[in-house]
Amino acid sequence: MSEALALLDAPADAPFVLLGYQKSWISDQADVAVWEKSRRIGASWCDACDAVLTAAAADNAMDALYIGYSEDMTREYIDDCAMWAQAFNSAASGMDECIYEDEGQAIKAFRIDFASGKKILALSSRPRSIRGKQGKVTIDEAAFHDDLPGLMKAALAMLIWGGKVRLLSSHNGDANPFNELVNDIRANKLPYSLHRTTFDDALNDGLYERVALIQGERLKEQTQAEWRAKIYAQYGENAAEELDVIPSAGSGRYLTRMMIEACMQPDIPVIRLTQTDAFTLLPQHIREAETRDWCDAFLRPVLEKLDANLDHFFGEDFARNGDLSCTWVLAQSRTLDLVTPFIVELRNVPFEQQKQILFYLADRLPRFRAGAMDARGNGQYLAEVAMQKYGAGRIAQVMLSQEWYRQNMPPFKAAIEDGKLVLPSDADVLADLRCIVMEKGVAKVPDNARVKGSDGRDRHGDAAVALVLATFAVLSMQPVTMEFQSLGSRRVATRMSDY
């Protein structure tokens, strides 16, 4: 196989055969790999390359099975396999059509045999016939199969004897089993490898240059920007799903009321402080004194009740005017549940007093491991000074973005669904969590989300963002353990010798 792989490296004066994202797919050695992708970026073509390398290998060859949802795409795949076999100079038979009998049903398949004794077998229908077979199986355009869970159930049996499973697909709605599978991987519910390639990702890796090389003078668009604009115009309103890899139709609430309330428990305090505009004008020493008194009165009692043997984390969503600053504390129990001992909400509190309150709280958290803070806009100052005080290994300065939400909302939702989070039974917290919706295929609190709080003032899902950040701090940050070993008398002796 090493000789065949060498053919994928081009001479210095020629482009690489495979683009970067295609190489990444070919080189993935995971037992199960999933690829959510744009249309027409050569994903099936490069998987056909892997099928030939798999079946024609000199050592450890195995059958390569392919499942498409139509006969046309199956023929195209097997033709690509024949091309790759010729390019690799693999000893292979021509493509043959064959018929499999399965429980009285005739199933058409396409087959290429190799000198290794292994084959590529491509099936065009929904096949029960992969049961009992062994090798690497590819399920192409997985989101468009009638029974993807059934196909996966049959395919995963191949892992027992060293096989591999590959799924690649564009999206077909956010409720589709393929998108649910992708979200389960992001939530770490499934130990699968996940690839994601948008049309723009492919362009950045050289797709336009490859198209220009193949089409030559037939390509009318002289620049990548012109060609991209034409492609997006052709897809119209479907471009987000077909090209940007954003599953369509998602507009409902991300978390159901029942799901949230199942995690709620009474007697978990939500500690709230609202200051007047006049407070900001007070001398610094008075603001500091009043804030210290408030911390001693309201924070110290709950901090003193914390279990000194448990690890503690926090997430903080910052706001200065209008919205709330919310600090959500989590303790990781001995059963690995994430328990909320209390939440702090601040409205119209000056910057310096927000810092004072945060430091008061964090200084007293037992076994404080990590905190994640909203570092956008004005929040950047507080996140930065917290990082300077507690260390970059313990404070994450998070720039909330589409991609950050895409990666971190599924694990958060999984913790809610699995009942691993313990939340306060509070109407405002419930309303904030219900603000999370799917927007362009990503779960987040929209910029225009507004709900009335119990105090009659607007909220912007602030507690929800703080909880997501706190969960991120627990699940994704790796605190640095500091160890100290005394040098004892040796250190003293060294110092004495310096004089």
C-alpha positions in Angstrom: 0.0 0.0 0.0 2.9 2.4 0.7 3.8 2.3 -3.0 0.3 3.2 -4.0 0.1 6.0 -1.4 3.3 7.4 -2.9 1.4 8.0 -6.1 -0.8 10.5 -4.3 2.2 12.8 -3.9 2.7 14.9 -7.0 5.9 16.1 -8.6 7.1 19.5 -7.6 5.7 21.1 -10.7 2.2 19.5 -10.5 -0.7 19.9 -8.0 -1.3 17.2 -5.4 -3.7 14.6 -6.5 -5.8 14.9 -3.4 -6.7 18.2 -1.7 -6.1 18.8 2.0 -9.6 17.7 3.2 -9.5 14.6 1.0 -6.1 13.6 2.4 -7.5 14.0 5.9 -10.3 11.6 5.1 -8.0 9.0 3.5 -5.5 9.1 6.4 -8.1 8.8 9.1 -7.5 5.4 10.9 -10.5 5.6 13.2 -12.8 2.6 13.4 -15.8 4.8 12.5 -15.4 8.1 10.7 -18.2 10.5 9.8 -18.0 13.3 7.3 -20.6 16.1 7.1 -19.8 17.9 3.8 -20.8 20.3 1.1 -22.0 19.0 -2.2 -19.7 18.2 -5.1 -16.3 18.6 -3.4 -15.0 15.2 -4.4 -15.8 13.3 -1.2 -17.0 10.1 -2.8 -14.2 10.3 -5.3 -11.5 10.3 -2.7 -13.3 7.6 -0.7 -13.1 5.4 -3.8 -9.4 5.9 -3.7 -9.4 4.6 -0.1 -11.5 1.6 -1.2 -8.9 0.6 -3.8 -6.1 1.0 -1.3 -8.1 -1.1 1.2 -8.9 -4.0 -1.2 -5.6 -4.0 -3.1 -3.2 -3.8 -0.2 -0.3 -6.2 -0.2 -0.8 -6.7 3.6 -3.9 -6.8 5.6 -6.2 -6.2 2.6 -10.0 -6.4 3.3 -13.1 -6.1 1.2 -14.4 -2.6 0.6 -18.2 -2.4 0.6 -20.1 0.6 -0.7 -23.7 1.5 -0.1 -25.4 4.3 -2.1 -29.0 5.1 -2.3 -29.3 5.0 -6.1 -27.9 2.9 -8.9 -26.5 6.0 -10.7 -24.4 7.1 -7.7 -23.3 3.5 -7.2 -22.1 3.2 -10.8 -20.3 6.5 -10.5 -18.5 5.3 -7.4 -17.4 2.0 -9.0 -16.2 3.8 -12.0 -14.0 6.0 -9.8 -12.7 2.8 -8.1 -11.7 1.4 -11.5 -9.9 4.7 -12.3 -8.0 4.6 -9.1 -7.1 0.9 -9.6 -5.6 1.8 -13.0 -3.7 4.8 -11.6 -2.2 2.6 -8.8 -1.5 -0.1 -11.4 -3.3 -2.6 -9.2 -4.0 -6.0 -10.6 -7.8 -5.9 -10.8 -10.6 -7.4 -12.9 -12.9 -5.1 -14.8 -16.2 -4.0 -13.2 -18.8 -6.7 -13.2 -22.5 -6.6 -12.5 -23.8 -9.3 -10.3 -27.0 -10.3 -8.6 -27.4 -11.2 -5.0 -30.3 -13.3 -3.7 -31.4 -12.2 -0.3 -34.6 -13.6 1.2 -36.1 -14.0 -2.3 -35.1 -10.4 -3.4 -32.7 -9.9 -6.3 -30.1 -7.2 -5.3 -28.0 -5.8 -8.1 -24.3 -5.1 -7.2 -21.2 -4.0 -8.9 -17.9 -5.8 -8.2 -14.2 -5.4 -8.8 -11.8 -8.2 -7.8 -8.2 -7.7 -6.9 -5.1 -10.0 -6.9 -5.1 -9.7 -3.2 -8.1 -11.9 -3.1 -10.3 -9.1 -1.9 -13.0 -7.1 -3.7 -14.9 -3.8 -3.9 -18.6 -4.6 -3.8 -21.0 -1.7 -4.4 -24.7 -2.1 -3.8 -27.3 0.2 -5.0 -30.3 -0.7 -2.8 -30.9 -0.7 0.9 -29.0 -3.9 1.6 -29.6 -6.5 4.3 -26.9 -8.3 2.4 -24.0 -6.5 4.3 -24.9 -8.7 7.3 -22.4 -11.5 7.5 -19.8 -9.7 5.4 -16.6 -8.2 6.6 -14.4 -5.3 5.6 -14.6 -1.6 5.3 -18.1 -0.3 4.5 -18.9 3.2 3.2 -22.4 4.6 3.5 -22.6 7.4 1.0 -25.0 10.4 1.3 -26.1 8.8 4.6 -28.7 11.4 5.3 -30.8 10.3 2.3 -31.1 6.6 3.1 -34.4 5.3 4.2 -33.1 3.5 7.2 -29.8 4.8 8.4 -30.1 3.5 11.9 -30.7 0.0 10.4 -27.7 0.3 8.1 -25.5 1.4 11.0 -26.7 -1.5 13.1 -25.6 -3.9 10.4 -22.4 -2.1 9.6 -21.0 -1.8 13.1 -20.8 -5.6 13.5 -17.8 -5.4 11.1 -15.8 -3.7 13.8 -15.7 -6.9 15.8 -13.3 -8.5 13.4 -11.3 -5.4 12.5 -13.4 -3.7 9.9 -14.1 0.0 9.5 -17.2 2.1 8.9 -17.3 5.3 6.9 -20.3 7.7 6.6 -20.3 10.7 4.4 -23.2 13.0 3.5 -24.5 16.4 3.0 -27.3 17.4 5.3 -31.0 16.7 5.0 -32.7 18.6 7.8 -31.8 19.0 11.5 -34.2 16.2 12.6 -32.5 13.6 10.2 -30.8 10.6 11.8 -27.5 11.7 10.2 -27.6 15.1 11.9 -28.5 13.4 15.2 -25.5 11.1 14.8 -23.2 14.2 14.2 -24.5 15.9 17.3 -24.0 12.7 19.3 -20.4 12.7 18.2 -19.9 16.3 19.2 -21.6 15.5 22.5 -19.0 12.8 23.1 -21.7 10.2 23.3 -20.1 8.2 20.4 -16.3 7.7 20.1 -16.3 8.4 16.3 -14.1 10.6 14.2 -15.9 13.6 12.8 -14.9 15.6 9.7 -16.7 18.8 8.5 -16.0 20.5 5.1 -18.0 23.4 3.8 -17.8 24.7 0.2 -15.6 27.5 1.4 -13.3 25.1 3.2 -12.9 23.2 0.0 -12.2 26.4 -1.9 -9.5 27.3 0.6 -7.9 23.9 0.0 -7.8 24.5 -3.8 -11.1 23.2 -5.2 -11.4 26.1 -7.7 -7.9 25.5 -9.0 -8.8 21.8 -9.5 -12.0 22.6 -11.3 -10.1 25.1 -13.5 -7.5 22.4 -14.2 -10.1 19.9 -15.3 -12.4 22.2 -17.3 -9.7 24.3 -18.9 -11.2 26.8 -21.4 -14.7 25.5 -20.7 -14.7 27.3 -17.4 -16.2 30.7 -18.1 -15.6 32.3 -14.7 -12.1 33.7 -14.6 -11.8 34.1 -10.8 -12.7 32.0 -7.8 -15.1 34.7 -6.5 -17.0 34.7 -9.8 -17.3 30.9 -9.8 -18.3 30.8 -6.1 -21.0 33.4 -6.7 -22.4 31.4 -9.6 -22.6 28.2 -7.6 -24.3 29.9 -4.6 -26.8 31.6 -7.0 -27.6 28.2 -8.5 -28.4 26.7 -5.1 -30.4 29.8 -4.0 -32.1 29.3 -0.6 -30.8 25.8 -0.3 -27.2 27.0 -0.3 -26.9 27.0 3.5 -27.7 23.3 3.7 -26.1 22.1 0.5 -22.9 24.2 0.6 -22.5 25.6 4.1 -23.2 22.3 5.8 -26.0 23.8 7.9 -29.0 21.5 8.4 -32.2 23.1 7.5 -35.5 23.8 9.3 -34.2 24.1 12.8 -36.2 26.8 14.5 -37.6 25.1 17.6 -36.5 25.3 21.2 -33.3 23.5 21.8 -34.3 22.3 25.3 -37.8 21.3 26.2 -39.4 22.5 29.4 -39.8 19.0 30.6 -36.1 18.3 30.0 -35.0 21.3 32.0 -37.5 20.9 34.9 -36.3 17.3 35.3 -32.9 18.6 36.3 -34.2 21.2 38.7 -34.1 21.0 42.4 -35.5 23.4 45.1 -33.5 25.2 47.7 -30.6 26.1 45.3 -30.1 29.9 45.8 -30.0 32.4 43.0 -28.3 35.4 44.6 -29.2 38.7 42.9 -27.8 42.2 43.2 -29.1 45.3 41.4 -27.4 48.7 41.8 -28.7 52.1 41.0 -27.0 54.5 38.7 -26.1 56.7 41.7 -24.0 53.8 43.1 -21.5 54.3 40.2 -20.9 57.9 41.3 -19.9 57.0 44.9 -16.3 57.3 45.9 -14.3 54.1 45.3 -13.7 53.3 49.0 -17.5 53.4 49.6 -18.3 51.2 46.6 -15.7 48.7 47.8 -16.9 48.7 51.4 -20.6 48.3 50.4 -19.7 45.5 48.0 -17.6 43.7 50.6 -20.4 43.9 53.1 -22.8 42.5 50.5 -20.4 39.6 49.7 -20.0 38.8 53.4 -23.8 38.9 53.9 -24.9 36.9 50.9 -21.9 35.0 49.4 -20.0 33.9 52.4 -22.8 31.8 53.9 -23.2 29.7 50.7 -19.5 29.5 50.1 -18.9 28.1 53.6 -21.4 25.3 52.9 -19.5 24.0 49.9 -18.0 20.6 50.1 -14.2 21.1 50.5 -13.5 17.7 48.9 -15.2 18.4 45.6 -13.8 20.2 42.5 -15.5 23.5 41.7 -15.9 25.4 38.4 -17.7 28.5 37.2 -18.9 30.1 34.0 -19.6 33.8 33.6 -21.6 35.8 31.1 -20.7 39.5 31.4 -22.9 42.5 31.0 -22.7 46.1 32.3 -25.9 47.8 31.4 -29.3 46.4 30.4 -28.5 42.7 30.5 -27.3 40.7 33.5 -23.9 39.4 34.5 -24.3 35.9 35.6 -21.8 33.7 37.4 -22.8 30.0 37.5 -21.0 27.8 39.9 -20.8 24.0 39.5 -19.4 21.3 41.8 -18.5 17.9 40.4 -19.9 15.3 42.7 -18.4 11.9 43.4 -20.8 10.4 40.9 -19.6 13.0 38.3 -22.9 14.8 38.4 -22.6 18.6 37.9 -24.4 20.2 40.8 -25.2 23.9 41.1 -24.6 25.1 44.7 -25.7 28.7 43.8 -25.8 31.3 41.0 -24.9 35.0 41.2 -26.7 37.6 39.0 -25.6 41.2 38.9 -27.5 44.1 37.2 -26.0 47.6 36.7 -23.0 46.8 38.8 -19.8 48.8 38.0 -16.8 47.0 36.4 -14.6 47.2 39.5 -17.2 45.9 41.7 -17.9 43.0 39.3 -14.2 42.2 39.6 -14.4 42.5 43.4 -17.3 40.1 43.6 -15.8 37.6 41.2 -12.5 37.5 43.0 -14.3 37.2 46.4 -16.2 34.2 45.0 -13.3 32.4 43.2 -10.9 32.9 46.1 -13.2 30.9 48.3 -14.2 28.1 46.0 -12.8 24.8 47.4 -10.6 23.0 44.9 -11.2 25.7 42.3 -10.3 24.0 39.0 -11.4 26.1 36.1 -13.6 29.0 35.0 -14.8 30.0 31.5 -15.7 33.6 30.9 -17.4 35.5 28.1 -14.6 37.7 26.7 -16.5 39.6 24.1 -16.8 43.4 24.3 -16.6 44.7 27.8 -16.3 41.2 29.2 -12.8 41.0 27.8 -11.4 43.2 30.7 -12.8 41.0 33.4 -11.8 37.8 31.7 -8.3 39.1 31.2 -7.8 40.2 34.8 -9.2 36.9 36.1 -6.8 35.0 33.8 -3.9 37.1 35.2 -4.9 36.4 38.8 -5.8 32.7 38.5 -3.7 31.6 35.5 -4.3 30.8 31.8 -4.7 27.1 32.7 -7.7 27.8 34.9 -9.4 30.7 33.2 -10.7 30.4 29.6 -11.3 33.7 27.8 -14.1 32.6 25.5 -15.0 34.4 22.3 -18.5 33.1 21.8 -19.0 32.3 18.1 -21.0 30.1 15.8 -18.2 27.6 15.7 -17.8 27.6 19.5 -21.5 27.0 20.0 -21.4 24.3 17.3 -18.8 22.4 19.2 -19.9 22.9 22.7 -23.7 22.9 22.7 -24.1 19.2 22.0 -22.1 18.1 25.1 -24.1 20.6 27.2 -27.4 19.2 25.9 -26.2 15.7 26.5 -25.6 16.5 30.1 -29.1 17.9 30.4 -30.6 14.9 28.6 -28.7 12.4 30.8 -29.7 14.2 34.0 -26.1 14.9 34.9 -26.8 18.6 35.6 -28.5 19.7 38.8 -30.2 23.2 38.4 -32.0 25.6 40.6 -35.8 25.5 40.4 -36.1 29.2 39.3 -38.5 30.7 36.8 -36.0 33.1 35.4 -33.4 30.4 34.9 -36.0 28.3 33.1 -36.9 31.2 30.9 -33.2 31.8 30.0 -32.6 28.2 29.1 -35.7 28.2 26.9 -34.2 31.1 25.0 -31.7 28.7 23.3 -32.9 27.9 19.8 -31.4 26.4 16.6 -30.2 29.2 14.4 -28.6 28.3 11.0 -28.1 24.8 12.3 -26.4 25.9 15.6 -27.9 26.1 19.0 -27.4 29.5 20.7 -29.1 32.4 22.4 -30.1 34.7 19.5 -29.0 38.3 19.7 -32.6 39.4 19.7 -33.8 37.0 22.4 -35.6 38.9 25.2 -37.8 37.6 28.1 -39.3 39.4 31.1 -37.7 38.5 34.4 -39.5 38.1 37.7 -38.4 41.7 38.5 -40.2 43.0 35.4 -37.0 43.8 33.6 -35.6 42.2 30.4 -33.3 39.2 30.4 -31.3 37.9 27.4 -30.7 34.3 28.2 -27.8 35.3 30.5 -28.1 32.4 32.9 -28.1 30.0 29.9 -24.9 31.3 28.5 -23.2 31.2 32.0 -24.3 27.6 32.4 -23.0 26.6 29.0 -19.7 28.2 29.9 -19.6 26.5 33.2 -20.3 23.1 31.6 -17.5 23.8 29.1 -15.1 24.5 32.0 -15.9 21.1 33.5 -16.0 19.0 30.3 -13.3 20.7 28.1 -10.7 22.4 30.2 -7.8 20.5 31.6 -6.7 22.1 34.9 -3.0 22.1 35.6 -2.1 20.3 38.8 0.6 22.2 40.7 3.0 20.1 42.7 5.7 21.2 45.1 8.6 19.3 46.6 10.8 21.0 49.2 14.5 21.0 48.6 15.1 21.2 52.3 18.7 21.5 53.5 20.1 21.1 50.1 18.6 24.4 49.1 20.0 26.1 52.2 23.4 24.6 51.4 23.3 25.9 47.9 22.5 29.4 49.1 25.4 29.3 51.6 27.8 28.3 49.0 26.9 31.3 47.0 28.4 33.7 49.5 
